[in-house]
Amino acid sequence: MSASTGKLSDPTPASLTNVPPALAAVAEGTAASTPDASNTFDAVAYEQANVHTVYNAIAPHFSATRYKPWPLVPAFLDTFEPGSVGADLGCGNGKYLPVSSVLHGELEGKGKGKILTVGSDRSDQLVALAAFNSNSTTSADASSSEHPFDAQQQSRPCCLRARNEVAVADALSSSLRPQCMDYAISIATIHHFSTRERRICAVQEMIRLVRPRRRQQQRQQQQKYEGTDQESSGTEAAQHDFDFGTGCGRFMIYAWAMEQRGEGRRAGKFDTSTSGAAATAESQVPKSIQRDMTNDQPVMDEKPQDVLVPWVMSTGGSGRKAKRKEASKADCENEKVKALDEAPPVYQRYYHLFKEGELEEIVASAAASFADSLYAEGYSGSDPSKLFVKRQCSGWEKGNWWGVWAIFAET
């Protein structure tokens, strides 16, 4: 699925309800399969081609660059009481599964864990890596064929290898029982769904899984929380100014932001104001098609929210340069030597970039329509129509919009 030279074209806006969002390649020399605009858009097939297949192809290389947890996620997990069980929907290489986990800690000299996070992902290649991820390394060589935590794990007897509870599953349908989890997290996953409806469904699956809290339980937990000296507790949560809340019945979501605000390599691609190299990259991006809600007509917006982001595979560039220097001028005519100068393979991943306030709106819509959705089927113990979701806190952090919500059941 490596990309070929050329720009990615916008789908024809024949019917905005039947075609995908406008997509854009953000780097030169990239391409990706796009659905035929003359047919009804198949979001499942599109995501299979531009998300799931890509992650299976780049899994080891991608995982080697994803070893450091974003600080707010461990802080959120640290707020749960011992014995809590949660789900990580779209766990990737499983870097958050070992956080405070009862399956880790003692074997690695980190102290006894207190919670259990069960991971799932559509990529079986990433799930295979997540099963043994102990998050015990701090860096990795992305060009290495060996996964960074494999060497340490493989040196141990099987009975002493740290394991995580993982499974291959879709974030829209995890196959887990309703209300079986105390918490759920969705970190850098929801932005891979290509339609607003599917992003809403991803949130509804989290609402379905998480056991709601009762009003009386909430008051008791709040009193317990207020009676704790948070500043001197030394917990992860005490190091942040955000009030994540306490107790079960909460979920956290992270998604890529449209507003990058100068964050690293993404800044030149998605910032609302660009210059220099960023402007060059932006000039390669076709304009997205959006609906003007005042006259019900499509309008053009230079800042697309739906993009194809390239992943360039490392091919050991330093070694290739050394071989190239050794070649004589005569050798340059040899096709085998010319092949050394070929560009590395590029894979395209679909992303929906969230604007400010959009994540909160998606969660609100998911909560409002939950009782009438398929996700409410088989929901027992609580009346789905009497559930409501309350935002605990939300914000922007390192190029992402994030939020924490609590689920309540009226009794």
N, C-alpha and C positions, 0 to 999 in steps of 0.2 A: 504493500500500500504506500510505497514511497511516491513522493510527488513528482510531477513532471513540470517542465518549464511553462510558464504562462500565468495569466491572471485568472482569478475566479470571478465568474460573471454572476450578476444578480439574477435570481429567478424572475420570470416575467410576472408582473403584478396583475394577472388577469382577474383573480378573485382573491382578495386578501384573507378570506377564510379557508381557502383551499391550497395556499402555497405557504412555504416556510417563511420565517422572518428573513429579511435581507441578510446575506452572509458576506463576509469580507475576508480576503487573505491579507494578512498584515506584513508579509515579507515577500520580496521578489523571488521568482522561481519556485512558487508553490502552487499546488492544485489539490483539489479534493473532489470526491464524487458528490454531485448534487442531484436532488430528485428532479424528475421531469415536471416542469411547471404546468404542462398540459394535463397532468393527472392530479388526483387528490393527494395532498402531501401525506406521506406515511412517516410519521414521527419515529415510530419504532425502528423502521428500516434505516432511516437517516441517522439516528443515534447509534445504531449498530455499526454503521460504516464509518462514522466520524467521531465516535467516542470509544465504544467498547473494543472494536477491532484495533484501534490505535493503541489503547492502553495495553492490550495483550502483546502488541508488537514491541512496545518500548518499556515494558515492565521493569526489567533489571536496571536499565539506564535511568529511568524515571525514579525508581525507588532509591537509587544511590544518591540522589539529590534531595531526598525528602526524609531527613533523619532528625530534624530539630522541631519539636512541637511549638506551635504558636502559644505564647504564654497564657493567654486568657482561657484556653481550653483546659489545661491542667488546673487552673484556678477554679474554673467552674466544677470540674470533677471533684475537687477537694472539698466542696461544700456538702457532699453527700455523706450520710451516716454509714458506719461499718455494716456490711451485709447488703448494701444496695447493689442492684443489678441493672445494667443499662445496655443500650444498643448503639452501635456506631454504624449508621447506614451510609455505605460508600466509604468503607474504612481504608481503601487503597492498600498501601503496604503495612498498615496496622501500627503506625507510629504512636497512636494515642491509646492503643489497647493495653500496654504495660503500665500506664499511669495509675498509681495507687492500687494496682491489681493484686488480688490475693494469689494469683498464679505466678507472680514474680516476687521480687523483694528479698525473701530469705535466701533463695538460691544465689542471688547476685549481691548479697551484702547490703541491701538497701533498706532493710527493716521490713516488718510485716505489712503487707498491703491490706486494704480494707474494702475494696469494691471489686466488681467483676463487670467488665465491658465486653459484650459479645459483638464481634465484627462481621460485616457482610459486604460483598462487593460483586459487581457483575463480571469483573475480570478474574478468571481463574488463575491467571499468572500472578496477579498481585495478591490474591488470597493465599497462594502457596508461599509467598514471601511473608505475608502477615502472620502466618501460623507460627513462625519462629522468631518474630521480631521482638527483641527484648529492649530495644531502644537504648542499648548500652554503649553505642559508639557515637562519636561527635563529628566525624568527617568520613568522607569516602571518595574514592577515585571513580568518577562516573564512567570512565572508559574501561574499567576493570570488568571482566566477565564474571567475577565472583562478587556476590552481594556482600555489602559491608559487614553484616552481622552473621553471615554464614560461617566464616572462618572460626569465630569464637564459639559459635553454637556447635559446629561439627566436631570440634576438639573434645567435646564432653560426651560422656555415655548418654545413650538415649533417655535413660531414666532421669537424667539431671538437666536435660535441655528444657529451657523455658518454653512453654507453649501458650498459645492463645486460642480461645474458642472462636472459630471463624467458619464461614460457609459462603458458597457462591449464591447470591440472591440479588434480586432487583430492589432498588430503593423504593420503588412504587408498590412492591408486593414482596415483603420479606419472609412470608410464611410463618412468622412468629404469632403466637396467640395474642388476642386483644388484651390490653391492660396488664401485660405480663412484665413490664419494665418500670423501674423507678425513674428512669431518665432516658434520654436519647440525644445523640449528637449527629449532626450532618455537616461535616466540615469539607468545604470545597467540592460539593457534590451537586447541589440543586442547580447550579449554573450550567450544568451539562444537559439539562432537559430543554428541548427545542421549542416548546410552546408554553404559554402561560398556564393552560389547563393542566399540563403535566407537572409544572412546578407547584401548582396548588395541590395536586394529588400527592406529591412527595411530602408536603407538609401534613396532609391528612393521614398519611401512613404513620407519621410520628405521633400524631394525636391518638390514633387507634392503638398504638403500642403502649403508650405511657399511662400508667395507672393514675387517675385523677385524684386530687386531694379534696378532702371535705372541708367545709368551713370551720368546723370545730378543730379539726386537725391543724389547719392553717394557723388558727389563733394560738394553739399550744406551741407549735414550732416557732412562731414569731416571738413569743414570750421567752422561750429557751434561747433563741438567737440574741435577743436584746439583753439577756442576762450574762452573755459571754463577753469577755474582754477580747475583742477581735484584734486590737492593735498589738497586744502582747502575746497572742496565741501562737504566732510564728507560722500560721498556715499560709498556703498559697493565696487564698482569697484575701487575706489581710494585707497583702502587698499591692492590691489594686483598689482603686477608688470606686469600683462598680459594686452595686448591691445585687449579687446574683440570686439572693434569696436563700432559703434553706429547705431541706426535706425533699420528699419525692414529688413526682408530678411535674417535672420541668424538662424542657428541651432547649438545645442551643443549635443555631444555624450560622454558618459562615458562607459567604458567596463573594466572588470577585466583584469589585466596585468599578463603575465607570469612571469615578473620580479617583485617580491614582495618586495625585498630589506629590509627584516627584519620587514615587517609590520604585527604586531600582530599575530593572530592565523593562518593567511594564510601562513606565512613565511616558516614554516617547510614543507609545502605541495608543493609549486610551485617555490621556489627559485632555481636559477641555481646552487648554491653550498649549500649543506646541510651537517649536521653532527648530531650525537646524536639521539634524538627523531625524528628529521626530516628525518634522514636516514632510520629509522625504518618505518616511514610512506611511504617513497619513495620505499622501498623494496617491498611493497604490491601493487605497481602500475605496471600493465603490460606495456610493451613497445608499444608506438604508431607506427602506420604504416604510413609512409610518402612516397612520390614519389621523387626519385632521378631524377632531371630534366636533368642530363647529360646523363644518359643511359636509362631513362624511366622505371626504375625498382624500386620496393618498397624497402626502406631501413629502418632500425630500429633506433629509436631515444629514448634515455632513458628519455627524458623530454616531456611527452605527452601534447599537447595543448588541447585535448578534454577529459574532465574528468567528473566523477560523484562525486559530493561533498555531503557528508552526512549532514543532519539536524537532530540533536538529540533532541527529544521532552523532555521537562522538566516534571518530574512526581512527583515533591515535595520530593526530596531526603531526606531532613532533617527530615520530618515527618516519612518517611519509616524507617530511622535509629533508631528513637526513639522507634517505635513499635518493631523493631528487638531486641533491648536491653531488652525489657520487656519480650520477649519470653524465656521460659525455654528450657533446652536441649531436654526435651521430646517433646516440641512444635516444635522443629526444624524438626521433622519427619513429621509434619503435612504439607500437600501440600499447604494449604492456607498461611502458614507462609513462606514456600519456595518461594512462588510466589512474596513475597515482595522484594526478591533479584534479580528478573528478570531485565534484561537491559531495558531501556526505548526504545520506538519505534524509528527507524531510517528511514528517508526518503532520497531518492537520487534525487539531482537536477543536470541536465546536464549544463555544462559550456564549452564554447570555450575560452581558455585563449589567449589573444592577445599578440603577440610579438611586440617589438619596431618597429614602422613604418607600422605595419599591418593595423591599423585603418585608417591612412591616405591613404593607398593603396586601401582599401575597398571603401572609399568615392570617390576617384578619379575614380575608376572603375564604381561606380554607376552613377556618373555624366557623364562619357564618353558614357555610354550605355543608358542613360535616354530617349533620343529622339526615340530610337527604341524599348523601353519597353512598356508593357501594361500600365504603370503608366503615359505615355504621352497621352493616350486616354482621350478625353474630356478636355484637357488642352487648355484653351482659353486665348486670350489677349496677349499672347507671343508665339513666335515660339519656340517649345521645342528644335529644333536644334541650336538655337541661345542662349540657356542658358549656363552659365558656373559657376562653383563653385570654390570659392577661399578660401583657408585656411587662417583664421585670426590669429589663434594661437593654439598651442597644447602642450601637455606635459604629465608628469607622476605625479600623486598625490595620496598618501595614497593607493598604491596598484592598481591603475587604470590608464589606458591610457585615455586621454580625448582630445577633440578638439572642436574648434568653426570654422564654415565655413559660408561664405556669398554667396548668390545666386544672380547672375547678369543676366540681360536680355539685349542683344544688340538691339538697336533701329535703 
